[in-house]
Amino acid sequence: FKGEMARVGHVVLVSSLGTGDWTKFPAGVLNLFWGVLVWKRKAELELIESGVPYTIIRPGGLERLKDDAKETLNLVLAPEDTYFGGQVSRLQIAELCISCILNPKASQGKIVEVITSPDVQKKKNVDLL
């Protein structure tokens, strides 16, 4: 696995809020389902230890917001283990992944947690990284 990964320029992994500390509510509820957060953390650690340039994105809940949420809800990024609840749209996460790939110097080696809020100023994704 590690030999094959050496040819990769940059991996962006979408994980979950609560992956670093699955004891917190509400994110920790995911761990009740077959230890999802434990397995996601193992994947994060494997990527980190691989030596491949990476960005790990831990989004808030993806199940409720529609793509038009970005018109009224702006991204909020924070370091790992900051948030344990919140929501973000799938489109916003997809756009953030693209920003990470296009701007590797701003995003490599980071674990960022992502939620949305109507109370923060809208910024370009690269400026948030």
C-alpha angles and dihedrals in degrees: 000000000000093000091054092046091057088077092056117098101201134349122207110197121193108209130155142273110262095033093121094046113018094178094081125094134269098010092049090066087078089066091065087072105076094310094291095169093048090055093045090052090051089054090049092051092047090053093046092049093047091076091230115135106259148176120199117203118197107192128194119240113324099188104086113035121084126215092265090063089093089070091068106014121064128203121262116194125194138169120272120294094019101110131040098174140029140097139254133173122252090236091056090051092048090051091048090052090053090049090053092051094046093045106039095159090060096045112029119114093016136123109201130183116213132201133146135242136180088215100068129079116256113251135176112268093240090055090054092054 
